[in-house]
């Protein structure tokens, strides 16, 4: 799940840059859903103190497989919603466990929507910039640390965190294998000559917009710096620049992803049929269990 890290941004890998800054508390990982094995890590969200509300839709797609197999940046909004839903259910599992055991709820950031830089949602970035529209509705009440954050957690809080992780795995188990296979296909698109050629012009475009970054890696580092400095105006402006300069790259990638998706759906038809049937059922079950709703970011 989201994690602060340094990543390579060269073509040929599905980029998982930490676009939204700052190391998150260790407990974040303990309260999130488990990602599909081999799946690219989403971009790390802002620290929760700075999270901004996201415009959302509660309408499910006609085909639940759209939640799992995105081919465009806009399509990742379904995937972001599914990811966030797993984290939301996990957070409520931790909250309920702590209250049931009569112990303080372990402090951690609330669930947030996290974007994939390997499938950039350019329209969203143009409208909201980096770091905007990350807060997921329906999260448990915010908690504050009740002990020294460096102190060792007692057995009851650790039990609750384990319960949250189990809920995340419960949802991911429905679609993890299918999604990890698809993300491997998405990653291979960046090795195509047309995509490499499109990336070659990125630095010139950034320079034309007075951005001092020679390539995508340097640009994303700059975004991180602005977010860490709480410079939201600059972060929003950089979103518009990125949306403009990445259009040629996405224009090259999208038809290749569409072609790969057609072949992938044929070769994985049985697994797709299973996920199409089981995923809505599992989402409905978790919504009822924790009295929550799945939501999806919109522009």
Backbone as CSV, one residue per row, in Angstrom:
resi,resn,N_x,N_y,N_z,CA_x,CA_y,CA_z,C_x,C_y,C_z
1,UNK,0.831,-1.167,0.000,0.000,0.000,0.000,0.879,1.234,0.000
2,UNK,0.300,2.414,0.170,1.119,3.603,0.061,2.293,3.557,1.019
3,UNK,3.436,3.946,0.541,4.592,3.990,1.409,5.564,5.020,0.878
4,UNK,6.218,5.774,1.758,7.214,6.714,1.307,8.450,5.955,0.877
5,UNK,8.926,6.205,-0.315,10.100,5.495,-0.807,10.657,6.219,-2.001
6,UNK,11.888,5.873,-2.344,12.469,6.382,-3.570,12.295,5.314,-4.634
7,UNK,11.902,5.739,-5.821,11.638,4.793,-6.893,12.341,5.238,-8.157
8,UNK,12.633,4.267,-9.012,13.151,4.593,-10.334,12.010,5.082,-11.198
9,UNK,12.288,6.046,-12.060,11.240,6.567,-12.927,11.594,6.377,-14.393
10,UNK,12.530,5.482,-14.697,12.887,5.303,-16.096,11.794,4.553,-16.810
11,UNK,11.569,4.791,-18.126,10.592,4.024,-18.876,10.928,2.543,-18.777
12,UNK,9.876,1.712,-18.824,10.061,0.282,-18.722,9.602,-0.257,-17.386
13,UNK,9.268,0.641,-16.464,8.699,0.212,-15.188,7.434,0.992,-14.947
14,UNK,6.485,0.360,-14.273,5.278,1.082,-13.890,5.639,1.956,-12.718
15,UNK,5.652,3.272,-12.916,6.165,4.182,-11.911,5.264,4.216,-10.690
16,UNK,5.894,4.238,-9.534,5.153,4.297,-8.273,5.743,5.393,-7.405
17,UNK,5.870,6.578,-7.956,6.529,7.678,-7.249,5.714,8.121,-6.056
18,UNK,6.390,8.545,-5.018,5.703,9.101,-3.860,5.405,10.559,-4.153
19,UNK,4.308,10.800,-4.869,3.998,12.140,-5.340,3.569,13.060,-4.216
20,UNK,3.043,12.538,-3.166,2.385,13.395,-2.192,3.073,13.417,-0.844
21,UNK,4.387,13.245,-0.865,5.236,13.716,0.224,5.187,12.987,1.539
22,UNK,6.276,13.186,2.264,6.423,12.969,3.688,6.211,11.550,4.160
23,UNK,7.088,11.103,5.022,6.982,9.768,5.593,5.746,9.674,6.462
24,UNK,4.994,8.595,6.288,3.790,8.390,7.076,4.123,7.566,8.304
25,UNK,3.335,7.717,9.352,3.576,6.936,10.560,3.559,5.448,10.269
26,UNK,4.329,4.709,11.058,4.451,3.278,10.844,3.102,2.590,10.892
27,UNK,2.199,3.097,11.706,0.915,2.429,11.876,0.057,2.491,10.635
28,UNK,0.364,3.369,9.679,-0.456,3.448,8.476,-0.508,2.101,7.794
29,UNK,0.661,1.493,7.598,0.685,0.209,6.922,-0.068,-0.855,7.685
30,UNK,-0.120,-0.713,8.988,-0.803,-1.718,9.792,-2.301,-1.666,9.642
31,UNK,-2.834,-0.541,9.193,-4.278,-0.385,9.118,-4.790,-0.369,7.684
32,UNK,-3.964,-0.749,6.724,-4.381,-0.672,5.340,-4.587,-2.054,4.762
33,UNK,-5.278,-2.052,3.623,-5.492,-3.311,2.934,-4.190,-3.782,2.325
34,UNK,-4.089,-5.080,2.114,-2.904,-5.660,1.517,-2.985,-5.556,0.009
35,UNK,-1.931,-5.060,-0.682,-1.988,-4.927,-2.117,-1.874,-6.274,-2.794
36,UNK,-2.273,-6.317,-4.038,-2.109,-7.528,-4.809,-0.629,-7.838,-4.951
37,UNK,-0.212,-9.112,-4.797,1.199,-9.439,-4.941,1.713,-8.995,-6.302
38,UNK,2.825,-8.282,-6.303,3.410,-7.830,-7.558,2.782,-6.579,-8.107
39,UNK,1.742,-6.071,-7.473,1.091,-4.859,-7.969,1.951,-3.646,-7.677
40,UNK,1.888,-2.638,-8.549,2.670,-1.432,-8.303,2.126,-0.684,-7.105
41,UNK,3.013,-0.133,-6.315,2.556,0.643,-5.163,1.939,1.941,-5.631
42,UNK,0.796,2.332,-5.054,0.230,3.629,-5.409,1.113,4.759,-4.899
43,UNK,0.861,5.946,-5.428,1.565,7.117,-4.946,1.194,7.377,-3.499
44,UNK,2.174,7.725,-2.700,1.928,7.967,-1.279,1.107,9.231,-1.092
45,UNK,0.084,9.200,-0.215,-0.734,10.380,0.007,-0.065,11.376,0.913
46,UNK,-0.669,12.563,0.985,-0.195,13.568,1.922,-0.386,13.102,3.352
47,UNK,0.358,13.667,4.293,0.053,13.414,5.699,-1.390,13.794,5.988
48,UNK,-2.044,13.057,6.899,-3.481,13.240,7.071,-3.861,14.618,7.583
49,UNK,-2.953,15.325,8.222,-3.298,16.643,8.711,-3.581,17.609,7.577
50,UNK,-3.019,17.314,6.394,-3.171,18.217,5.269,-4.122,17.672,4.210
51,UNK,-4.735,16.522,4.464,-5.599,15.913,3.471,-6.780,16.817,3.146
52,UNK,-7.134,16.872,1.876,-8.257,17.696,1.447,-9.386,16.802,0.974
53,UNK,-10.632,17.223,1.160,-11.760,16.386,0.756,-11.747,16.112,-0.745
54,UNK,-12.139,14.940,-1.099,-12.214,14.565,-2.507,-13.664,14.622,-2.965
55,UNK,-13.915,15.195,-4.162,-15.256,15.033,-4.738,-15.420,13.571,-5.128
56,UNK,-16.525,12.972,-4.751,-16.673,11.535,-4.963,-18.014,11.193,-5.604
57,UNK,-18.040,9.977,-6.137,-19.271,9.358,-6.612,-19.422,8.041,-5.873
58,UNK,-20.666,7.673,-5.581,-20.926,6.405,-4.915,-21.473,5.353,-5.876
59,UNK,-21.530,5.677,-7.150,-22.089,4.757,-8.135,-21.047,3.729,-8.558
60,UNK,-21.385,2.459,-8.476,-20.506,1.385,-8.929,-20.508,1.326,-10.458
61,UNK,-19.399,0.886,-11.063,-19.391,0.710,-12.519,-20.300,-0.440,-12.930
62,UNK,-20.716,-0.422,-14.175,-21.590,-1.489,-14.671,-20.891,-2.839,-14.599
63,UNK,-19.587,-2.854,-14.829,-18.803,-4.088,-14.779,-17.797,-3.961,-13.644
64,UNK,-17.922,-4.793,-12.626,-17.046,-4.706,-11.461,-15.586,-4.932,-11.804
65,UNK,-15.304,-5.575,-12.926,-13.917,-5.812,-13.324,-13.208,-4.492,-13.624
66,UNK,-13.969,-3.439,-13.926,-13.369,-2.126,-14.150,-12.649,-1.619,-12.914
67,UNK,-13.039,-2.105,-11.736,-12.373,-1.726,-10.505,-10.953,-2.283,-10.435
68,UNK,-10.699,-3.325,-11.165,-9.469,-4.100,-11.020,-8.496,-3.907,-12.177
69,UNK,-9.017,-3.659,-13.392,-8.185,-3.644,-14.600,-8.225,-2.280,-15.287
70,UNK,-7.637,-1.242,-14.690,-7.662,0.076,-15.331,-6.758,0.114,-16.555
71,UNK,-7.172,0.849,-17.564,-6.344,1.037,-18.756,-5.987,2.492,-18.985
72,UNK,-6.661,3.413,-18.279,-6.397,4.848,-18.424,-6.296,5.487,-17.045
73,UNK,-5.780,6.707,-17.025,-5.724,7.432,-15.767,-7.099,7.649,-15.184
74,UNK,-8.040,8.037,-16.022,-9.405,8.229,-15.531,-9.968,6.924,-14.994
75,UNK,-9.628,5.825,-15.653,-10.115,4.523,-15.196,-9.572,4.114,-13.842
76,UNK,-8.427,4.680,-13.458,-7.889,4.326,-12.131,-8.731,4.880,-10.998
77,UNK,-9.660,5.766,-11.305,-10.526,6.256,-10.218,-11.329,5.105,-9.621
78,UNK,-11.721,4.150,-10.460,-12.392,2.953,-9.943,-11.425,2.189,-9.027
79,UNK,-10.179,2.032,-9.487,-9.185,1.285,-8.718,-8.840,1.992,-7.417
80,UNK,-8.717,3.309,-7.478,-8.461,4.082,-6.263,-9.574,3.873,-5.241
81,UNK,-10.806,3.862,-5.735,-11.939,3.652,-4.835,-11.899,2.286,-4.189
82,UNK,-11.545,1.265,-4.976,-11.446,-0.085,-4.426,-10.331,-0.165,-3.402
83,UNK,-9.165,0.402,-3.724,-8.052,0.422,-2.770,-8.468,1.110,-1.473
84,UNK,-9.070,2.298,-1.614,-9.458,3.072,-0.442,-10.529,2.352,0.374
85,UNK,-11.409,1.623,-0.305,-12.459,0.889,0.400,-11.853,-0.181,1.290
86,UNK,-10.823,-0.868,0.798,-10.149,-1.861,1.631,-9.533,-1.225,2.861
87,UNK,-8.926,-0.050,2.674,-8.335,0.649,3.811,-9.412,1.167,4.763
88,UNK,-10.545,1.599,4.195,-11.642,2.095,5.028,-12.218,0.977,5.895
89,UNK,-12.461,-0.182,5.283,-12.973,-1.317,6.051,-11.977,-1.728,7.131
90,UNK,-10.691,-1.735,6.781,-9.663,-2.101,7.754,-9.637,-1.116,8.919
91,UNK,-9.767,0.176,8.607,-9.756,1.190,9.661,-10.935,1.011,10.612
92,UNK,-12.108,0.700,10.058,-13.266,0.496,10.930,-13.131,-0.801,11.736
93,UNK,-12.457,-1.802,11.169,-12.213,-3.028,11.929,-11.319,-2.738,13.130
94,UNK,-10.273,-1.938,12.922,-9.382,-1.554,14.019,-10.147,-0.745,15.059
95,UNK,-10.942,0.219,14.587,-11.713,1.069,15.493,-12.676,0.238,16.335
96,UNK,-13.411,-0.655,15.672,-14.377,-1.477,16.403,-13.716,-2.413,17.396
97,UNK,-12.584,-2.969,16.999,-11.861,-3.873,17.894,-11.400,-3.134,19.145
98,UNK,-10.824,-1.950,18.955,-10.315,-1.184,20.095,-11.439,-0.821,21.057
99,UNK,-12.558,-0.412,20.512,-13.677,-0.041,21.372,-14.248,-1.273,22.078
100,UNK,-14.252,-2.386,21.375,-14.765,-3.627,21.979,-13.877,-4.078,23.138
101,UNK,-12.567,-3.896,22.994,-11.625,-4.309,24.030,-11.407,-3.230,25.084
102,UNK,-11.970,-2.034,24.853,-11.830,-0.958,25.807,-10.436,-0.369,25.874
103,UNK,-9.748,-0.333,24.728,-8.401,0.245,24.672,-8.422,1.414,23.694
104,UNK,-7.469,2.361,23.815,-7.426,3.467,22.849,-7.247,2.954,21.428
105,UNK,-7.928,3.609,20.506,-7.767,3.249,19.101,-6.362,3.637,18.659
106,UNK,-5.571,2.726,18.118,-4.216,3.085,17.674,-4.248,4.256,16.699
107,UNK,-3.418,5.238,16.950,-3.398,6.433,16.116,-2.796,6.123,14.757
108,UNK,-3.454,6.569,13.708,-2.938,6.401,12.349,-3.689,7.337,11.429
109,UNK,-3.115,7.674,10.275,-3.819,8.530,9.335,-5.077,7.835,8.813
110,UNK,-6.079,8.593,8.440,-7.285,7.986,7.882,-7.031,7.488,6.467
111,UNK,-7.896,6.625,5.952,-7.755,6.172,4.564,-7.835,7.350,3.599
112,UNK,-7.035,7.286,2.541,-7.047,8.334,1.526,-6.956,7.708,0.136
113,UNK,-7.483,8.412,-0.850,-7.326,7.982,-2.228,-5.870,8.192,-2.642
114,UNK,-5.297,7.210,-3.297,-3.919,7.316,-3.759,-3.864,6.998,-5.245
115,UNK,-3.124,7.831,-5.981,-3.094,7.705,-7.438,-1.866,6.942,-7.913
116,UNK,-1.975,6.380,-9.107,-0.885,5.651,-9.735,-0.219,6.534,-10.781
117,UNK,1.085,6.826,-10.591,1.752,7.662,-11.583,1.999,6.910,-12.874
118,UNK,2.010,5.578,-12.848,2.163,4.812,-14.079,0.915,4.845,-14.946
119,UNK,-0.206,5.257,-14.359,-1.470,5.452,-15.075,-2.005,6.820,-14.638
120,UNK,-1.356,7.893,-15.030,-1.703,9.209,-14.475,-3.068,9.703,-14.915
121,UNK,-3.817,10.206,-13.961,-5.133,10.785,-14.226,-4.919,12.267,-14.530
122,UNK,-4.644,12.572,-15.788,-4.228,13.925,-16.152,-5.333,14.949,-15.944
123,UNK,-6.559,14.591,-16.219,-7.663,15.537,-16.015,-7.801,15.896,-14.539
124,UNK,-7.660,14.902,-13.676,-7.767,15.157,-12.244,-6.616,16.035,-11.773
125,UNK,-5.411,15.733,-12.228,-4.255,16.529,-11.826,-4.353,17.957,-12.342
126,UNK,-4.890,18.110,-13.536,-5.061,19.455,-14.081,-6.050,20.249,-13.235
127,UNK,-7.094,19.578,-12.750,-8.135,20.264,-11.976,-7.741,20.487,-10.520
128,UNK,-7.026,19.538,-9.923,-6.784,19.584,-8.480,-5.316,19.695,-8.097
129,UNK,-4.419,19.453,-9.046,-3.012,19.481,-8.714,-2.595,18.277,-7.894
130,UNK,-1.337,18.287,-7.478,-0.824,17.209,-6.641,-1.230,17.444,-5.193
131,UNK,-1.616,16.378,-4.525,-1.996,16.472,-3.121,-3.431,16.865,-2.895
132,UNK,-4.179,17.187,-3.946,-5.562,17.608,-3.782,-6.532,16.450,-3.894
133,UNK,-7.645,16.554,-3.177,-8.714,15.568,-3.298,-8.304,14.181,-2.871
134,UNK,-7.791,14.036,-1.643,-7.323,12.730,-1.194,-8.168,12.106,-0.090
135,UNK,-8.921,12.895,0.654,-9.628,12.373,1.823,-10.833,11.543,1.413
136,UNK,-10.956,10.368,2.005,-12.059,9.447,1.732,-13.189,9.715,2.719
137,UNK,-14.428,9.830,2.248,-15.536,10.039,3.187,-15.847,8.792,3.997
138,UNK,-16.400,9.028,5.186,-16.865,7.915,6.001,-15.819,7.260,6.861
139,UNK,-14.693,7.954,7.131,-13.638,7.352,7.937,-13.999,7.396,9.421
140,UNK,-13.372,6.535,10.231,-13.634,6.585,11.678,-13.244,7.935,12.257
141,UNK,-13.770,8.278,13.432,-13.390,9.541,14.069,-11.879,9.622,14.241
142,UNK,-11.327,10.812,14.025,-9.887,10.992,14.167,-9.470,10.703,15.602
143,UNK,-8.317,10.094,15.741,-7.791,9.811,17.068,-6.473,10.541,17.255
144,UNK,-6.110,10.711,18.502,-4.832,11.349,18.829,-3.996,10.374,19.655
145,UNK,-2.679,10.450,19.519,-1.849,9.539,20.316,-2.119,9.720,21.810
146,UNK,-2.270,8.621,22.508,-2.516,8.690,23.942,-1.265,8.295,24.724
147,UNK,-0.235,7.848,24.010,1.014,7.458,24.650,2.157,7.953,23.787
148,UNK,3.350,7.786,24.294,4.534,8.108,23.515,4.497,7.285,22.233
149,UNK,4.515,7.941,21.047,4.409,7.174,19.799,5.530,6.180,19.612
150,UNK,6.645,6.373,20.316,7.751,5.429,20.185,7.595,4.231,21.112
151,UNK,6.617,4.297,22.011,6.421,3.209,22.961,5.869,1.975,22.248
152,UNK,6.197,0.827,22.794,5.740,-0.426,22.216,4.239,-0.594,22.458
153,UNK,3.516,-0.966,21.421,2.081,-1.187,21.560,1.832,-2.419,22.416
154,UNK,0.765,-2.348,23.192,0.393,-3.493,23.997,-0.273,-4.569,23.155
155,UNK,-0.573,-5.713,23.743,-1.142,-6.829,22.978,-2.520,-6.529,22.395
156,UNK,-3.344,-5.752,23.132,-4.684,-5.471,22.605,-4.641,-4.593,21.355
157,UNK,-3.920,-3.457,21.363,-3.831,-2.675,20.126,-3.222,-3.465,18.975
158,UNK,-2.208,-4.288,19.277,-1.604,-5.087,18.207,-2.603,-6.099,17.665
159,UNK,-3.425,-6.619,18.524,-4.473,-7.544,18.072,-5.447,-6.835,17.136
160,UNK,-5.775,-5.589,17.470,-6.704,-4.820,16.632,-6.079,-4.488,15.283
161,UNK,-4.812,-4.130,15.280,-4.146,-3.850,14.012,-4.093,-5.098,13.136
162,UNK,-3.879,-6.241,13.764,-3.882,-7.496,13.014,-5.259,-7.776,12.428
163,UNK,-6.293,-7.431,13.180,-7.656,-7.611,12.676,-7.898,-6.727,11.456
164,UNK,-7.389,-5.506,11.503,-7.517,-4.629,10.351,-6.800,-5.175,9.139
165,UNK,-5.583,-5.665,9.330,-4.840,-6.244,8.205,-5.591,-7.423,7.606
166,UNK,-6.208,-8.238,8.452,-6.946,-9.405,7.971,-8.126,-8.992,7.095
167,UNK,-8.802,-7.912,7.472,-9.928,-7.426,6.667,-9.430,-6.957,5.302
168,UNK,-8.295,-6.239,5.286,-7.729,-5.814,4.021,-7.395,-6.995,3.123
169,UNK,-6.805,-8.023,3.700,-6.468,-9.219,2.913,-7.717,-9.929,2.428
170,UNK,-8.753,-9.900,3.244,-10.015,-10.559,2.884,-10.577,-10.000,1.583
171,UNK,-10.529,-8.681,1.432,-11.008,-8.064,0.194,-10.032,-8.301,-0.948
172,UNK,-8.745,-8.069,-0.708,-7.757,-8.199,-1.772,-7.694,-9.613,-2.332
173,UNK,-7.991,-10.611,-1.492,-7.918,-11.993,-1.950,-8.858,-12.278,-3.119
174,UNK,-9.905,-11.478,-3.232,-10.876,-11.702,-4.306,-10.275,-11.358,-5.671
175,UNK,-9.446,-10.313,-5.727,-8.995,-9.814,-7.019,-7.482,-9.714,-7.184
176,UNK,-6.703,-10.047,-6.133,-5.259,-9.797,-6.141,-4.549,-10.483,-7.300
177,UNK,-4.838,-11.745,-7.517,-4.121,-12.488,-8.563,-4.400,-11.895,-9.940
178,UNK,-5.640,-11.554,-10.211,-5.984,-10.986,-11.507,-5.325,-9.625,-11.689
179,UNK,-5.383,-8.790,-10.683,-4.840,-7.450,-10.820,-3.325,-7.448,-10.955
180,UNK,-2.642,-8.301,-10.212,-1.187,-8.329,-10.312,-0.750,-8.753,-11.707
181,UNK,-1.486,-9.664,-12.328,-1.173,-10.058,-13.697,-1.375,-8.910,-14.672
182,UNK,-2.436,-8.148,-14.462,-2.698,-7.013,-15.346,-1.652,-5.914,-15.194
183,UNK,-1.258,-5.601,-13.961,-0.263,-4.558,-13.766,1.074,-4.923,-14.400
184,UNK,1.381,-6.210,-14.455,2.598,-6.621,-15.154,2.497,-6.291,-16.642
185,UNK,1.321,-6.449,-17.212,1.109,-6.092,-18.618,1.219,-4.579,-18.819
186,UNK,0.651,-3.815,-17.897,0.717,-2.359,-17.992,2.170,-1.884,-17.957
187,UNK,2.967,-2.489,-17.095,4.375,-2.095,-16.976,5.128,-2.303,-18.279
188,UNK,4.774,-3.353,-19.008,5.502,-3.659,-20.239,5.272,-2.617,-21.328
189,UNK,4.191,-1.871,-21.240,3.879,-0.853,-22.249,4.969,0.218,-22.316
190,UNK,5.573,0.554,-21.186,6.584,1.607,-21.157,7.850,1.242,-21.925
191,UNK,7.986,-0.025,-22.270,9.169,-0.425,-23.034,8.981,-0.243,-24.532
192,UNK,7.779,0.106,-24.957,7.508,0.277,-26.386,8.274,1.481,-26.942
193,UNK,8.813,1.386,-28.147,9.568,2.498,-28.739,8.778,3.803,-28.802
194,UNK,7.498,3.729,-29.113,6.695,4.946,-29.217,6.590,5.661,-27.871
195,UNK,6.524,4.890,-26.797,6.428,5.485,-25.466,7.764,6.110,-25.077
196,UNK,8.839,5.426,-25.358,10.167,5.975,-25.063,10.394,7.274,-25.832
197,UNK,9.954,7.291,-27.080,10.110,8.502,-27.885,9.298,9.650,-27.297
198,UNK,8.095,9.354,-26.836,7.258,10.397,-26.231,7.897,10.937,-24.956
199,UNK,8.481,10.051,-24.175,9.146,10.489,-22.955,10.343,11.388,-23.250
200,UNK,10.955,11.208,-24.392,12.142,11.990,-24.729,11.839,13.480,-24.795
201,UNK,10.596,13.833,-25.093,10.230,15.242,-25.180,9.740,15.852,-23.885
202,UNK,9.670,15.057,-22.828,9.102,15.545,-21.576,9.939,16.667,-20.972
203,UNK,11.263,16.486,-20.966,12.126,17.499,-20.366,11.997,18.851,-21.044
204,UNK,11.907,18.865,-22.372,11.765,20.132,-23.097,10.445,20.810,-22.761
205,UNK,9.391,20.012,-22.619,8.087,20.579,-22.272,8.130,21.198,-20.879
206,UNK,8.749,20.507,-19.929,8.852,21.044,-18.579,9.638,22.351,-18.572
207,UNK,10.728,22.389,-19.341,11.540,23.604,-19.416,10.746,24.754,-20.016
208,UNK,9.902,24.444,-21.007,9.087,25.485,-21.636,8.082,26.089,-20.660
209,UNK,7.756,25.344,-19.623,6.853,25.850,-18.577,7.629,26.347,-17.360
210,UNK,8.914,26.640,-17.548,9.772,27.177,-16.492,9.866,26.258,-15.273
211,UNK,9.858,24.960,-15.526,10.043,23.985,-14.454,11.439,23.394,-14.587
212,UNK,12.220,23.520,-13.544,13.602,23.057,-13.572,13.661,21.573,-13.218
213,UNK,13.325,20.728,-14.186,13.363,19.279,-14.009,13.674,18.655,-15.361
214,UNK,14.712,17.835,-15.415,15.151,17.301,-16.704,14.323,16.105,-17.163
215,UNK,13.647,15.449,-16.219,12.859,14.270,-16.567,11.768,14.071,-15.524
216,UNK,11.027,12.977,-15.671,9.903,12.743,-14.764,10.363,12.541,-13.327
217,UNK,11.475,11.821,-13.134,11.958,11.578,-11.781,12.273,12.889,-11.075
218,UNK,12.977,13.784,-11.774,13.315,15.075,-11.171,12.063,15.899,-10.915
219,UNK,11.105,15.808,-11.822,9.857,16.551,-11.639,9.120,16.066,-10.390
220,UNK,9.006,14.770,-10.226,8.279,14.238,-9.085,8.999,14.530,-7.771
221,UNK,10.318,14.593,-7.808,11.067,15.011,-6.633,10.721,16.452,-6.270
222,UNK,10.597,17.287,-7.288,10.216,18.683,-7.061,8.821,18.773,-6.445
223,UNK,7.913,17.956,-6.938,6.563,17.925,-6.368,6.622,17.547,-4.892
224,UNK,7.408,16.512,-4.571,7.548,16.103,-3.177,8.041,17.264,-2.315
225,UNK,9.021,17.988,-2.816,9.579,19.106,-2.045,8.527,20.171,-1.784
226,UNK,7.727,20.486,-2.782,6.701,21.512,-2.612,5.639,21.054,-1.602
227,UNK,5.276,19.786,-1.657,4.271,19.278,-0.727,4.811,19.224,0.688
228,UNK,6.060,18.836,0.837,6.650,18.794,2.173,6.751,20.190,2.771
229,UNK,6.898,21.180,1.898,6.956,22.562,2.362,5.564,23.174,2.515
230,UNK,4.517,22.357,2.305,3.123,22.811,2.393,2.839,23.940,1.404
231,UNK,3.529,23.924,0.269,3.315,24.925,-0.778,2.232,24.405,-1.721
232,UNK,0.992,24.499,-1.293,-0.109,23.925,-2.053,-0.350,24.658,-3.371
233,UNK,-0.069,25.954,-3.402,-0.247,26.704,-4.648,0.692,26.178,-5.728
234,UNK,1.959,25.979,-5.368,2.916,25.447,-6.328,2.558,24.019,-6.721
235,UNK,2.123,23.210,-5.757,1.774,21.822,-6.047,0.603,21.738,-7.013
236,UNK,-0.343,22.654,-6.861,-1.473,22.645,-7.787,-1.021,23.063,-9.184
237,UNK,-0.173,24.084,-9.263,0.318,24.519,-10.554,1.136,23.453,-11.251
238,UNK,1.916,22.713,-10.490,2.709,21.638,-11.074,1.813,20.532,-11.627
239,UNK,0.646,20.344,-11.029,-0.291,19.360,-11.566,-0.730,19.716,-12.967
240,UNK,-0.986,20.987,-13.210,-1.393,21.436,-14.544,-0.266,21.266,-15.556
241,UNK,0.967,21.586,-15.130,2.114,21.414,-16.021,2.299,19.944,-16.378
242,UNK,2.218,19.089,-15.366,2.380,17.649,-15.595,1.303,17.127,-16.545
243,UNK,0.069,17.571,-16.333,-1.023,17.132,-17.202,-0.766,17.517,-18.647
244,UNK,-0.217,18.707,-18.874,0.076,19.168,-20.233,1.227,18.386,-20.845
245,UNK,2.309,18.244,-20.095,3.525,17.647,-20.653,3.436,16.129,-20.790
246,UNK,2.560,15.503,-20.041,2.421,14.043,-20.138,1.407,13.608,-21.183
247,UNK,0.707,14.542,-21.802,-0.287,14.151,-22.809,0.304,13.340,-23.949
248,UNK,1.464,13.704,-24.497,2.026,12.872,-25.572,2.383,11.459,-25.105
249,UNK,2.833,11.352,-23.858,3.175,10.029,-23.327,1.924,9.173,-23.202
250,UNK,0.868,9.745,-22.634,-0.376,8.990,-22.503,-1.006,8.691,-23.856
251,UNK,-0.846,9.598,-24.803,-1.368,9.340,-26.160,-0.688,8.131,-26.777
252,UNK,0.581,7.926,-26.443,1.302,6.758,-26.951,0.948,5.499,-26.169
253,UNK,0.726,5.641,-24.879,0.499,4.466,-24.038,-0.921,3.913,-24.117
254,UNK,-1.908,4.788,-24.206,-3.293,4.324,-24.076,-3.697,3.297,-25.131
255,UNK,-3.394,3.493,-26.418,-3.776,2.446,-27.377,-3.035,1.135,-27.142
256,UNK,-1.820,1.212,-26.644,-1.076,-0.013,-26.347,-1.691,-0.733,-25.152
257,UNK,-2.121,0.027,-24.166,-2.799,-0.600,-23.024,-4.113,-1.235,-23.464
258,UNK,-4.849,-0.548,-24.323,-6.135,-1.091,-24.789,-5.928,-2.407,-25.530
259,UNK,-4.896,-2.471,-26.347,-4.595,-3.708,-27.078,-4.195,-4.815,-26.106
260,UNK,-3.363,-4.458,-25.126,-2.947,-5.444,-24.128,-4.133,-5.923,-23.308
261,UNK,-5.063,-5.012,-22.998,-6.230,-5.381,-22.204,-7.117,-6.375,-22.936
262,UNK,-7.281,-6.189,-24.240,-8.113,-7.112,-25.022,-7.537,-8.521,-24.970
263,UNK,-6.227,-8.632,-25.129,-5.596,-9.945,-25.077,-5.649,-10.525,-23.669
264,UNK,-5.445,-9.679,-22.680,-5.443,-10.131,-21.287,-6.813,-10.665,-20.894
265,UNK,-7.854,-10.004,-21.319,-9.201,-10.443,-20.967,-9.543,-11.795,-21.597
266,UNK,-9.024,-12.042,-22.769,-9.254,-13.340,-23.411,-8.519,-14.445,-22.658
267,UNK,-7.256,-14.199,-22.341,-6.442,-15.238,-21.709,-6.777,-15.451,-20.233
268,UNK,-7.515,-14.523,-19.647,-7.877,-14.642,-18.226,-9.392,-14.621,-18.035
269,UNK,-10.106,-15.109,-19.012,-11.569,-14.999,-18.996,-12.203,-15.704,-17.803
270,UNK,-11.684,-16.868,-17.417,-12.282,-17.595,-16.293,-12.102,-16.825,-14.989
271,UNK,-10.897,-16.280,-14.771,-10.646,-15.514,-13.559,-11.473,-14.232,-13.545
272,UNK,-11.614,-13.604,-14.700,-12.424,-12.391,-14.795,-13.884,-12.685,-14.453
273,UNK,-14.388,-13.788,-14.923,-15.763,-14.172,-14.620,-15.952,-14.357,-13.116
274,UNK,-14.963,-14.990,-12.473,-15.049,-15.199,-11.024,-15.034,-13.866,-10.287
275,UNK,-14.103,-12.981,-10.638,-14.006,-11.687,-9.959,-15.269,-10.866,-10.190
276,UNK,-15.784,-10.908,-11.418,-17.003,-10.159,-11.736,-18.160,-10.590,-10.835
277,UNK,-18.187,-11.848,-10.465,-19.253,-12.360,-9.606,-18.991,-12.112,-8.129
278,UNK,-17.751,-12.366,-7.677,-17.457,-12.345,-6.250,-17.165,-10.964,-5.685
279,UNK,-16.580,-10.079,-6.492,-16.169,-8.791,-5.938,-17.359,-7.939,-5.480
280,UNK,-18.425,-7.796,-6.284,-19.566,-7.018,-5.781,-20.151,-7.604,-4.501
281,UNK,-20.157,-8.938,-4.404,-20.687,-9.576,-3.203,-19.839,-9.233,-1.973
282,UNK,-18.507,-9.251,-2.147,-17.629,-8.954,-1.020,-17.735,-7.478,-0.625
283,UNK,-17.828,-6.597,-1.602,-17.993,-5.174,-1.302,-19.287,-4.946,-0.528
284,UNK,-20.360,-5.558,-0.995,-21.657,-5.418,-0.320,-21.588,-5.956,1.110
285,UNK,-20.901,-7.075,1.288,-20.777,-7.671,2.614,-20.026,-6.735,3.568
286,UNK,-18.922,-6.142,3.099,-18.149,-5.243,3.953,-18.889,-3.935,4.214
287,UNK,-19.638,-3.468,3.232,-20.438,-2.257,3.450,-21.437,-2.478,4.574
288,UNK,-22.077,-3.627,4.578,-23.062,-3.923,5.619,-22.398,-4.189,6.965
289,UNK,-21.262,-4.883,6.937,-20.582,-5.234,8.180,-20.125,-3.994,8.940
290,UNK,-19.581,-3.022,8.216,-19.011,-1.835,8.867,-19.830,-0.566,8.642
291,UNK,-20.970,-0.711,7.981,-21.852,0.430,7.719,-21.103,1.548,6.992
292,UNK,-20.457,1.170,5.916,-19.683,2.102,5.105,-20.133,1.989,3.651
293,UNK,-19.644,2.880,2.811,-19.949,2.830,1.383,-18.673,3.002,0.583
294,UNK,-18.571,2.284,-0.503,-17.443,2.466,-1.407,-17.681,3.747,-2.193
295,UNK,-16.623,4.513,-2.406,-16.737,5.766,-3.154,-15.556,5.894,-4.087
296,UNK,-15.709,6.767,-5.081,-14.703,6.917,-6.116,-14.438,8.394,-6.372
297,UNK,-13.168,8.801,-6.496,-12.886,10.216,-6.748,-13.395,10.642,-8.116
298,UNK,-13.845,11.870,-8.206,-14.289,12.434,-9.479,-13.657,13.821,-9.611
299,UNK,-13.787,14.392,-10.788,-13.299,15.763,-10.971,-14.384,16.765,-10.612
